[in-house]
Amino acid sequence: MLTNYHTHCDFCDGRASARAMAHAARAAGFSILGFSSHAPLPFRTGWNMDLERAPEYVRTLRELGREYAPTMEILAGLEIDFIDGLCGPADGRFAEAGLDFSIGSAHFVTPAGAPAPSVEALDEAGEPTFGFTVDEPEEDFERHLERFYDGDALALVDDYYAAVAACAKAGGFDILGHFDLIRKNNRGQSRFREDSERYRRAAMGAVEAVAAADVIVEINTGGIARGKTDSPYPALWVLKELRARGVRVCVNADAHAPAQLGANRDDGLRLAAAAGYRSLAAFGKGGRFEIPLD
């Protein structure tokens, strides 16, 4: 049984319509397709949905759900950013939207010494002055690493995993998105060693918080599909730590285009098996269930 709960479309930064994504998913044999456009933020970005489009988004997915109901279940969700002190899945901004699920994700870091996160803390170009996203283009990442951290990548790592842990503790979501997204701009371990004691200590703080939160962690293959990583998020050692603590996982594509829906899914399945998992977590409108890996 094929499921995917991390699907973007042209309501945010996806490159295809919701209908095109649904058509591709059904053609690929998916049984459940969860849409999770980037939720509106209190300020505008180039990748989040505009708030005024949210009702149209949910309405479109409900219409598609009725159309595809005989062969594929379509769920309406959002990927909601956690920005400590400003917004997150637990703040209830989308409680009236009638969503089926949500993904909680930490993209932003808010360095010490930067302005407190707020809708006023923006520069003339509309860019936040309180921090930045760790998955931004590499040249922007390098600029922000120097600006906010004086090039100290492990200090950034500490802040990133603190944000993941805070997101998990705050709750309000069903799936934790791309646990170690900080790896995206560290290909070849060019900025920090992922086997260093400090890196692992920071990551383990987030592991413990996630384990206490009773949420599903996604094995996200999107970084491979877009040529940014060589393996899924999270790393195998992290996944083993999560499994040891009873954390359930699913495999998600983080698809932004139809061709990405099934891309590298086998990598995610192999990683789950290597970590000792025997089943994947799943849910539909009928509730939660498990899908055997074998």
ABEGO torsion letter per residue (X at the ends): XBBBABBBBAABABABBAAAAAAAAAAAGBABBBBBBBBBBABBBAABBBAAAAAAAAAAAAAAAAAAAAABBBBBBBBBBBBBGABEAAAGAAAAAGBABBBBBBABBBBBGBBBBBAABBBAAGBBAAEBBAABBAAAAAAAAAAAAGGBAAAAAAAAAAAAAAAAAAEGBABBBGABAAAAAABGGAABBAABAAAAAAAAAAAAAAAAAGBBBBBBAAAAAAGABABBOBBAAAAAAAAAAGBBBBBBAGBABAAAAABGAAAAAAAAAAAGBABBBBBBAAEBBBBBAX
